[in-house]
Amino acid sequence: MKKIICMILSVALCGTFVLSGCGKQDKNGGDGTADKKENEKEIVVATNSETGGLDPAGMIALTYLAYSVSALDELLTYNEAGEIEYRAAESYEVNDDSTVWTFHLRKDAGWSDGTPVTADDFINTMVRSLDPKSGNGYANYLYPIKNAEAIYNGEADADSLGVKAVDDNTLEFTLEKPCVYFLDLLRLPVYTPSCVKYADEVGSGWDKDPKTSVANGPFYLDEYVPEQYFVLKKNEKYWNADKVKLDKITYRFFDDQQSMASAYETGEVDVAPALLSSVMELYEGKDDLVITDTIATRYIYPNLNVKPLDDVRVRKAINLGINREELCSMVGADTEPTVNFIAKYMKDKQSGGYFVDGAEPPFEENLEEAKKLLAEAGYPDGKGFPKLTYSYPSLEMDSDTAQVLQEQLKKNLNIDIELNAQELQVNYTERKAGNFDLCRMNWTADFADPYTYLSMLLSNGTYNCSGIRDEKYDALVEQSDTEKDPVKRAELMHQAEQLAVGEEFYIIPLYSMKSCNLIRPEIKGITQIPATGALEYRYAELEE
């Protein structure tokens, strides 16, 4: 399969290369982007088709993640050396029992329209995120804050939230109990500010209107054309503007990775991230090719509210009956089999090694045992097993994965799976609504702690869309939240993953990934976000 894809992509790239002299879209209007001024330093980045909005309190998807990495400053983050990098905040202190955290904002921090950034801007995002109508999947990461969960569940008023503006430049959090990874959470959308002057209701449209979509980061929104592109311009009012070398970053939407690769070949874009693995062969030995580790896991949610997926024997049989080595050999060289939920490349902060290597794998594939389990569940040799539907985004990698899984489950367990390819936005919406039997899921770490994965399966988790309710699992994760001994905490998190993935089989892990990126060699200063592995462009520059 991947050889065929490589041949198709080769033909496509050769075709676009031959035609590039007369068929290349002009950046001054052919693709709808703004006129490029003389000597203006601009890069054009390819990104996946438009999903979600730009409001940190709204539904977070790929478009927000592309935008926010260059346009919004969180309070603080961690650099590649694991050291704190202050952004919107310049310092913080915490009380003795780690339940009160006080952050001091930069007095020189301002929004791109000149409005000062204040503590109320951070509170604005949090309060709006805790309204279930916002559709924000990250709201549960606010739950360590006093009364946050009660507010989300309609059991308390928003003004009881344990966050207050001591003054314009001082933000104080009061937690329900100590949370050892609280600083890690601060890079998440729900902890990011939104200007109270403009950011009102989620979905009102302020976030995609350049007149109201102000930014407190290195770049701000200058233009947004739905389903085509958006343009970020340098924020001259940014506190660290002297270190920002680019004048403009344009993000162009593409429906598939092949189109992104073709656009790179013709010069239509300067950066094409997360491409098909076949590009590795085509660009082997060239400076354009940059391979990075992605801290992500591709997996499947079985809906526990759909029979027979409510039977753990069925979920286990499907897990044990998949040949992940074969799957990865068919899907691409940028994938590696995994039976873990926590990402393969997530580092253990204490040991420096990979976290998943600190425990035995949750399970091992075993086709004979899978068949036995299916028979015990009442489906010997797959007889009488109802046809289930597998829903997935209509992207190349996911389509290839779906076809291989369909073939394997039929061959190995005599189970028929109907494939349901969906537009990316539709897949997000249907999964969140619980409208699926089996649903593809990909989770890229949001912060550098295994909790970013384990929280997905909590009974009260906003991303728990498959009906998981497990008090024992919840208790293990909750215990790890407050355990200050890193060795003991790691053991608790390993136990939680083993319970969820190796005993109850709440998910079907498939593979981890590397990211195949094409970047113009003259672009320097692009870095990786340590927590996620994603590319960051805020301090990129063009070599003279």
C-alpha positions as CSV (number, residue, x, y, z in Angstrom):
1,M,0.0,0.0,0.0
2,K,2.7,2.5,1.0
3,K,4.6,1.8,-2.2
4,I,1.6,2.7,-4.3
5,I,1.1,5.9,-2.3
6,C,4.8,6.7,-2.8
7,M,4.4,6.2,-6.6
8,I,1.3,8.4,-6.7
9,L,2.9,11.1,-4.6
10,S,6.1,11.0,-6.8
11,V,4.0,11.5,-10.0
12,A,2.0,14.3,-8.3
13,L,5.2,16.1,-7.2
14,C,6.9,15.6,-10.5
15,G,3.8,17.0,-12.2
16,T,3.6,20.0,-10.1
17,F,7.3,20.6,-10.5
18,V,7.0,20.6,-14.3
19,L,4.0,22.9,-14.2
20,S,5.4,25.2,-11.5
21,G,6.7,27.7,-14.0
22,C,3.3,28.5,-15.4
23,G,0.8,27.0,-12.9
24,K,2.1,28.1,-9.5
25,Q,-0.4,30.2,-7.7
26,D,0.7,33.7,-7.1
27,K,1.1,34.8,-3.4
28,N,-0.2,38.3,-4.3
29,G,-3.7,37.0,-5.0
30,G,-3.9,33.7,-6.8
31,D,-4.2,31.9,-3.4
32,G,-6.0,34.8,-1.7
33,T,-3.1,35.8,0.5
34,A,-2.3,39.5,1.1
35,D,0.2,41.5,-1.0
36,K,3.8,40.9,0.0
37,K,5.7,44.1,0.6
38,E,9.3,44.4,-0.6
39,N,11.8,43.0,1.9
40,E,9.0,41.7,4.1
41,K,10.1,38.6,5.9
42,E,7.3,36.1,5.6
43,I,6.9,32.3,5.7
44,V,3.9,30.4,4.5
45,V,3.0,27.3,6.5
46,A,0.7,24.5,5.3
47,T,-1.9,23.3,7.9
48,N,-4.8,20.8,7.9
49,S,-8.3,21.7,6.9
50,E,-10.1,24.3,9.0
51,T,-11.4,22.8,12.3
52,G,-12.8,24.8,15.3
53,G,-12.1,28.4,16.1
54,L,-9.5,30.6,17.7
55,D,-11.1,31.2,21.0
56,P,-9.2,29.5,23.9
57,A,-12.5,29.0,25.7
58,G,-14.2,27.4,22.7
59,M,-13.8,24.0,20.9
60,I,-10.1,23.4,20.6
61,A,-8.9,21.7,17.4
62,L,-6.1,21.9,14.9
63,T,-6.8,25.5,13.7
64,Y,-6.5,26.9,17.2
65,L,-3.4,25.0,17.9
66,A,-1.7,26.3,14.8
67,Y,-2.8,29.9,15.6
68,S,-2.0,30.0,19.3
69,V,1.5,28.7,19.2
70,S,2.5,32.1,17.6
71,A,-0.2,34.4,18.7
72,L,-0.8,33.8,22.4
73,D,1.4,33.8,25.5
74,E,0.6,31.6,28.4
75,L,1.8,32.5,31.9
76,L,4.9,30.3,31.6
77,T,6.1,27.2,29.9
78,Y,9.1,24.8,29.9
79,N,12.0,24.9,27.5
80,E,13.9,22.0,26.0
81,A,16.1,21.8,29.1
82,G,13.1,21.5,31.3
83,E,13.6,25.0,32.7
84,I,10.8,27.5,33.3
85,E,10.4,30.1,30.5
86,Y,8.4,33.0,31.7
87,R,6.0,34.5,29.1
88,A,3.0,36.5,30.3
89,A,4.1,36.2,33.9
90,E,7.5,37.3,35.2
91,S,7.5,35.4,38.5
92,Y,5.3,33.3,40.8
93,E,5.2,32.1,44.4
94,V,3.4,29.2,46.0
95,N,2.4,28.7,49.7
96,D,3.7,25.9,51.9
97,D,1.0,23.3,51.1
98,S,1.0,24.1,47.4
99,T,-2.7,25.1,47.3
100,V,-2.3,28.9,46.6
101,W,-0.3,30.0,43.6
102,T,0.3,33.6,42.9
103,F,1.5,34.9,39.5
104,H,2.9,38.3,38.8
105,L,2.2,39.5,35.2
106,R,4.6,41.6,33.1
107,K,3.7,45.2,33.5
108,D,4.9,45.8,29.9
109,A,2.6,43.1,28.5
110,G,0.0,44.4,26.1
111,W,-2.6,43.2,23.6
112,S,-1.9,43.9,19.9
113,D,-4.3,46.9,20.0
114,G,-2.4,48.5,22.9
115,T,-4.8,47.3,25.6
116,P,-2.9,46.2,28.7
117,V,-3.0,42.5,29.5
118,T,-4.5,42.0,33.0
119,A,-5.4,39.3,35.4
120,D,-9.0,39.6,34.4
121,D,-8.1,38.5,30.9
122,F,-7.0,35.1,32.2
123,I,-10.1,34.7,34.4
124,N,-12.2,35.6,31.4
125,T,-11.1,32.5,29.5
126,M,-11.5,30.2,32.6
127,V,-15.0,31.3,33.4
128,R,-16.2,31.0,29.8
129,S,-14.5,27.6,29.4
130,L,-16.4,26.3,32.5
131,D,-19.8,26.8,30.7
132,P,-20.5,23.4,29.1
133,K,-22.1,25.2,26.2
134,S,-18.7,26.4,25.2
135,G,-17.8,22.9,24.0
136,N,-14.3,23.2,25.4
137,G,-12.7,19.7,25.8
138,Y,-10.0,21.1,28.1
139,A,-12.4,22.4,30.8
140,N,-11.6,19.4,33.1
141,Y,-8.0,20.6,33.3
142,L,-9.4,23.5,35.4
143,Y,-10.8,21.1,38.0
144,P,-7.8,21.4,40.3
145,I,-9.0,25.0,41.0
146,K,-11.4,25.4,43.9
147,N,-15.1,25.0,42.7
148,A,-14.2,24.6,39.0
149,E,-15.8,21.2,38.7
150,A,-18.9,22.3,40.6
151,I,-19.3,25.3,38.3
152,Y,-19.0,23.2,35.2
153,N,-21.7,20.8,36.6
154,G,-24.0,23.7,37.4
155,E,-23.6,23.2,41.2
156,A,-21.9,26.5,42.0
157,D,-21.8,30.0,40.6
158,A,-19.0,31.3,38.5
159,D,-18.0,33.9,41.0
160,S,-17.0,31.2,43.4
161,L,-14.2,30.0,41.2
162,G,-10.9,29.9,43.1
163,V,-9.1,32.5,41.0
164,K,-9.0,36.2,41.7
165,A,-7.3,39.3,40.3
166,V,-5.5,40.7,43.3
167,D,-4.8,43.7,41.1
168,D,-4.3,44.2,37.4
169,N,-0.9,42.4,37.4
170,T,-1.4,39.8,40.1
171,L,-3.4,36.5,39.5
172,E,-4.0,34.2,42.4
173,F,-5.2,30.5,42.2
174,T,-6.6,28.6,45.1
175,L,-6.7,24.9,44.5
176,E,-9.0,22.2,45.9
177,K,-5.8,20.3,47.0
178,P,-2.1,20.2,46.0
179,C,-1.6,19.4,42.3
180,V,2.0,18.4,41.5
181,Y,1.7,19.2,37.8
182,F,-0.1,22.5,38.1
183,L,2.6,24.5,36.4
184,D,2.5,22.0,33.4
185,L,-1.2,22.8,33.0
186,L,-0.6,26.5,32.4
187,R,0.3,26.1,28.8
188,L,-3.3,24.8,28.0
189,P,-5.9,26.9,26.2
190,V,-8.1,27.2,29.2
191,Y,-5.3,29.0,31.1
192,T,-4.5,31.3,28.2
193,P,-5.9,34.9,28.3
194,S,-8.7,36.3,26.2
195,C,-9.2,40.1,26.2
196,V,-12.2,41.1,28.2
197,K,-12.7,44.0,25.9
198,Y,-13.7,41.8,23.0
199,A,-13.9,38.1,24.0
200,D,-17.5,37.5,25.0
201,E,-19.6,34.5,24.1
202,V,-18.0,31.4,22.5
203,G,-19.2,31.3,18.9
204,S,-20.0,35.0,18.5
205,G,-17.3,35.4,15.9
206,W,-15.0,37.8,17.7
207,D,-12.1,35.3,17.5
208,K,-11.9,35.3,13.7
209,D,-12.5,39.0,13.2
210,P,-9.1,40.8,13.0
211,K,-10.8,43.9,14.5
212,T,-11.5,42.1,17.8
213,S,-9.2,39.0,17.7
214,V,-6.3,40.7,19.5
215,A,-3.2,38.7,20.6
216,N,-0.7,39.0,23.5
217,G,2.0,37.0,21.8
218,P,4.6,37.6,19.0
219,F,2.0,37.8,16.2
220,Y,-1.7,38.9,15.8
221,L,-4.5,38.0,13.4
222,D,-4.4,40.3,10.4
223,E,-6.7,38.4,8.0
224,Y,-8.9,35.3,8.1
225,V,-10.5,33.7,5.0
226,P,-12.5,30.6,6.0
227,E,-11.4,27.3,4.4
228,Q,-8.5,29.1,2.6
229,Y,-5.9,30.8,4.9
230,F,-5.2,33.1,7.8
231,V,-2.5,35.7,8.2
232,L,-0.5,36.6,11.3
233,K,1.5,39.8,11.5
234,K,4.2,40.7,13.9
235,N,2.9,42.3,17.1
236,E,5.1,45.4,17.6
237,K,3.6,45.8,21.0
238,Y,4.8,42.4,22.2
239,W,7.1,42.6,25.2
240,N,9.8,40.6,23.4
241,A,9.3,42.1,20.0
242,D,13.0,42.7,19.4
243,K,13.6,38.9,19.2
244,V,10.8,38.3,16.7
245,K,12.5,38.4,13.2
246,L,9.5,37.5,10.9
247,D,7.1,40.1,9.8
248,K,4.3,37.7,8.8
249,I,3.3,34.0,9.0
250,T,0.5,32.8,6.6
251,Y,-1.2,29.5,7.3
252,R,-2.9,27.9,4.4
253,F,-5.5,25.2,4.8
254,F,-5.2,21.9,2.8
255,D,-7.6,19.0,2.7
256,D,-4.8,16.3,2.6
257,Q,-1.1,15.7,3.1
258,Q,-0.5,15.1,-0.6
259,S,-1.7,18.5,-1.4
260,M,0.6,20.0,1.3
261,A,3.6,18.2,-0.2
262,S,2.7,19.3,-3.7
263,A,2.4,22.9,-2.5
264,Y,5.8,22.7,-0.9
265,E,7.3,21.4,-4.2
266,T,5.8,24.3,-6.2
267,G,7.0,26.9,-3.7
268,E,3.4,27.8,-2.6
269,V,4.4,27.0,1.0
270,D,7.6,27.2,2.9
271,V,6.8,24.7,5.7
272,A,4.8,21.5,5.2
273,P,4.6,19.6,8.6
274,A,3.4,16.1,9.4
275,L,3.4,14.7,5.9
276,L,3.1,11.1,4.6
277,S,6.1,8.9,5.3
278,S,6.6,8.4,1.5
279,V,8.1,11.9,1.5
280,M,11.0,10.5,3.5
281,E,12.1,8.5,0.5
282,L,11.6,11.3,-2.0
283,Y,13.6,13.8,0.0
284,E,16.2,11.5,1.5
285,G,19.5,13.3,1.8
286,K,18.1,16.7,1.3
287,D,18.2,19.5,3.8
288,D,14.5,20.2,3.4
289,L,13.6,17.0,5.2
290,V,13.3,17.2,9.0
291,I,12.1,14.2,11.0
292,T,10.9,14.9,14.5
293,D,9.4,12.8,17.3
294,T,5.7,13.4,17.9
295,I,4.5,12.8,21.5
296,A,1.3,11.3,20.3
297,T,-0.7,8.0,20.2
298,R,-3.1,6.9,17.5
299,Y,-5.8,4.7,19.0
300,I,-9.5,3.7,18.8
301,Y,-12.3,4.5,21.2
302,P,-14.8,1.5,21.5
303,N,-18.1,2.9,22.6
304,L,-19.0,1.2,25.9
305,N,-22.7,2.1,25.3
306,V,-22.8,0.0,22.2
307,K,-23.2,-3.8,22.4
308,P,-21.1,-6.0,22.3
309,L,-18.4,-3.4,23.1
310,D,-19.7,-3.2,26.7
311,D,-18.2,-6.7,27.2
312,V,-14.5,-6.5,28.2
313,R,-13.9,-9.9,26.5
314,V,-14.8,-8.4,23.2
315,R,-12.7,-5.3,23.7
316,K,-9.8,-7.5,24.7
317,A,-10.3,-9.9,21.8
318,I,-10.1,-7.0,19.3
319,N,-7.0,-5.6,21.0
320,L,-5.2,-9.0,21.0
321,G,-6.4,-9.8,17.4
322,I,-4.7,-6.8,15.7
323,N,-1.2,-7.2,14.2
324,R,0.3,-3.8,14.8
325,E,3.6,-4.6,13.1
326,E,1.8,-5.5,10.0
327,L,-0.4,-2.4,10.3
328,C,2.6,-0.1,10.6
329,S,4.4,-1.8,7.7
330,M,1.3,-1.0,5.5
331,V,0.6,2.5,6.9
332,G,4.1,4.0,6.7
333,A,7.7,4.2,8.0
334,D,6.7,7.1,10.3
335,T,4.7,4.8,12.6
336,E,5.7,2.4,15.4
337,P,3.5,-0.2,17.0
338,T,2.4,0.5,20.5
339,V,0.2,-1.2,23.1
340,N,0.4,1.8,25.4
341,F,-1.9,4.8,25.8
342,I,0.8,7.1,27.1
343,A,2.9,8.3,24.2
344,K,6.0,6.3,23.4
345,Y,8.2,9.4,23.2
346,M,7.0,11.1,26.4
347,K,10.0,11.5,28.7
348,D,10.1,10.6,32.3
349,K,11.2,13.8,34.1
350,Q,13.2,11.9,36.7
351,S,15.0,9.3,34.7
352,G,15.3,11.1,31.4
353,G,14.2,8.0,29.6
354,Y,10.8,7.3,28.1
355,F,8.0,7.0,30.6
356,V,6.5,3.8,29.1
357,D,9.8,2.0,29.5
358,G,9.4,2.1,33.3
359,A,6.8,-0.7,33.3
360,E,5.9,-3.9,31.4
361,P,3.6,-3.4,28.4
362,P,-0.1,-3.5,29.3
363,F,-0.7,-6.5,27.1
364,E,0.7,-8.6,24.3
365,E,-1.0,-9.5,21.0
366,N,-2.2,-13.1,20.9
367,L,-4.5,-14.3,18.2
368,E,-5.4,-17.6,19.7
369,E,-6.4,-16.0,23.0
370,A,-8.4,-13.4,21.0
371,K,-10.4,-16.1,19.3
372,K,-11.0,-17.9,22.6
373,L,-12.3,-14.7,24.2
374,L,-14.6,-14.0,21.3
375,A,-16.1,-17.5,21.7
376,E,-16.5,-17.0,25.4
377,A,-18.4,-13.8,24.7
378,G,-20.8,-15.8,22.5
379,Y,-19.3,-15.3,19.1
380,P,-17.3,-18.5,18.1
381,D,-15.3,-17.8,15.0
382,G,-17.1,-14.4,14.8
383,K,-20.5,-16.0,14.2
384,G,-23.4,-13.8,15.2
385,F,-21.1,-10.8,15.8
386,P,-23.0,-7.6,14.8
387,K,-21.5,-5.4,12.1
388,L,-19.8,-2.4,13.8
389,T,-19.0,0.9,12.1
390,Y,-15.5,2.4,12.4
391,S,-15.6,6.2,12.0
392,Y,-12.4,8.1,11.1
393,P,-11.2,11.4,9.5
394,S,-10.8,11.1,5.7
395,L,-7.0,11.7,5.9
396,E,-4.6,9.5,4.0
397,M,-3.0,7.9,7.1
398,D,-6.4,7.3,8.7
399,S,-7.9,5.8,5.5
400,D,-5.0,3.4,5.1
401,T,-5.2,2.4,8.8
402,A,-9.0,1.8,8.5
403,Q,-8.5,-0.5,5.5
404,V,-5.8,-2.6,7.1
405,L,-7.9,-2.9,10.3
406,Q,-10.9,-3.9,8.4
407,E,-9.0,-6.6,6.6
408,Q,-7.2,-7.9,9.7
409,L,-10.4,-8.1,11.8
410,K,-12.1,-10.0,9.1
411,K,-9.2,-12.4,8.5
412,N,-8.2,-12.9,12.1
413,L,-11.5,-12.9,14.0
414,N,-14.2,-13.0,11.2
415,I,-15.5,-9.7,12.3
416,D,-17.1,-7.4,9.7
417,I,-16.3,-3.7,10.1
418,E,-18.0,-1.0,8.1
419,L,-15.8,2.0,7.3
420,N,-17.2,5.5,7.8
421,A,-14.8,8.2,6.5
422,Q,-15.8,11.7,7.7
423,E,-14.6,15.3,7.3
424,L,-12.3,16.2,10.2
425,Q,-14.7,18.6,11.8
426,V,-17.6,16.1,11.5
427,N,-15.4,13.4,13.1
428,Y,-14.7,15.7,16.1
429,T,-18.3,16.6,16.5
430,E,-19.7,13.1,16.2
431,R,-17.1,11.7,18.6
432,K,-17.8,14.3,21.2
433,A,-21.5,13.6,20.9
434,G,-20.9,9.8,21.4
435,N,-22.3,9.0,18.0
436,F,-20.0,6.1,17.0
437,D,-19.3,2.4,17.5
438,L,-15.6,2.5,17.0
439,C,-13.9,5.9,16.5
440,R,-10.4,6.9,15.6
441,M,-8.7,9.1,18.1
442,N,-5.3,10.8,18.1
443,W,-3.9,12.4,21.2
444,T,-0.9,14.6,21.1
445,A,0.4,15.5,24.6
446,D,-0.6,19.0,25.8
447,F,1.9,19.1,28.5
448,A,4.9,17.0,29.6
449,D,3.2,14.7,32.1
450,P,1.4,11.4,31.7
451,Y,-1.7,12.9,33.2
452,T,-2.4,14.5,29.8
453,Y,-3.3,10.9,28.7
454,L,-4.7,9.4,31.9
455,S,-7.1,12.3,32.3
456,M,-8.8,11.4,29.0
457,L,-10.3,8.3,30.6
458,L,-11.5,9.8,33.9
459,S,-15.2,9.4,34.6
460,N,-15.5,13.2,34.7
461,G,-13.2,13.9,31.8
462,T,-14.5,16.2,29.1
463,Y,-12.8,14.0,26.5
464,N,-14.3,10.8,27.9
465,C,-16.8,10.3,25.1
466,S,-17.0,6.5,25.2
467,G,-18.9,6.0,28.5
468,I,-16.0,5.0,30.8
469,R,-17.0,5.0,34.5
470,D,-14.4,3.3,36.6
471,E,-14.0,4.4,40.3
472,K,-10.8,2.3,40.8
473,Y,-9.2,4.0,37.9
474,D,-10.3,7.4,39.0
475,A,-8.9,6.8,42.5
476,L,-5.5,5.8,41.1
477,V,-5.2,8.9,39.0
478,E,-6.5,11.1,41.8
479,Q,-3.9,9.7,44.2
480,S,-1.1,10.4,41.6
481,D,-2.2,14.0,41.5
482,T,-1.0,14.7,45.0
483,E,1.9,12.2,45.4
484,K,5.0,14.3,45.7
485,D,7.5,11.4,45.6
486,P,8.2,11.1,41.8
487,V,9.0,7.3,42.0
488,K,5.7,6.5,43.9
489,R,3.8,8.8,41.6
490,A,5.1,7.1,38.4
491,E,4.1,3.7,39.9
492,L,0.6,5.0,40.5
493,M,0.3,6.2,36.9
494,H,1.7,2.9,35.5
495,Q,-0.9,1.1,37.6
496,A,-3.7,3.3,36.2
497,E,-2.6,2.7,32.6
498,Q,-2.4,-1.0,33.2
499,L,-5.9,-1.1,34.6
500,A,-7.4,1.0,31.8
501,V,-5.5,-0.5,28.8
502,G,-4.3,-4.0,30.0
503,E,-7.3,-5.1,32.1
504,E,-10.4,-3.2,31.0
505,F,-9.2,-2.4,27.5
506,Y,-11.0,0.9,27.4
507,I,-9.1,1.9,24.3
508,I,-7.4,0.1,21.3
509,P,-3.9,1.6,21.0
510,L,-2.4,1.3,17.5
511,Y,0.8,3.2,16.9
512,S,3.0,6.1,17.9
513,M,4.5,8.4,15.2
514,K,7.3,10.4,14.0
515,S,6.6,13.6,12.1
516,C,7.9,14.0,8.5
517,N,8.3,17.8,7.8
518,L,9.6,19.8,4.8
519,I,11.2,23.1,5.7
520,R,13.0,25.5,3.5
521,P,16.7,25.3,4.4
522,E,17.0,29.1,4.6
523,I,14.5,29.2,7.5
524,K,16.3,29.0,10.8
525,G,15.1,29.1,14.4
526,I,12.1,26.8,14.1
527,T,12.0,24.8,17.3
528,Q,10.0,22.0,18.8
529,I,7.6,22.4,21.7
530,P,9.0,20.0,24.3
531,A,5.6,19.0,25.6
532,T,4.1,18.1,22.3
533,G,6.8,17.8,19.7
534,A,5.0,20.3,17.4
535,L,6.9,22.9,15.5
536,E,7.1,26.5,16.9
537,Y,7.8,29.5,14.6
538,R,7.6,32.5,17.0
539,Y,11.4,33.1,16.8
540,A,12.1,31.7,13.3
541,E,14.0,33.9,10.8
542,L,15.0,33.9,7.2
543,E,18.7,33.5,6.5
544,E,20.1,36.4,4.3
